[in-house]
Structures are given as structure tokens and as C-alpha cells.
């Protein structure tokens, strides 16, 4: 359960940082691609850990 919560926090932080820099560097096309991928990976980690947490509680 603790691992799921820590994973959710890490996923949210990675996604948040990716979105922050995506907005900050919106004029550079290569940076937009990189930070978009980073945001997506963070979102996937967050959702996966959320599902894992929900399944542990059932």
C-alpha cells in the first residue's frame, strides 16, 4: 500500500514537472515532444499506481 502511494506521488510529480516545462518551452518543437512524452509517462505511472492501490484495498 505504501509503495502504491509513493508511486502515485512520483507519477504526479513527474507529470507535473513535464507539464510545467511543456508550457515553459512551448516554442521549441523538440522540447515539446520530449516534455509531452515525460508528462505521459508520469501520467501512466500515476494511473497504474492508483489502480494498484484500489485493487489492494478491495
C-alpha angles and dihedrals in degrees: 000000000000091000090054092051092047089047090051091051092049092047092049092048093049092048092046093050091047092051092046093054091039089061093040094052098035094134096059109078096200092051091049090056094047096046091044090057091046091051091049093050091049090050092050091050090049094049093044092052091045091054090046090052093049092049091049091054094052 
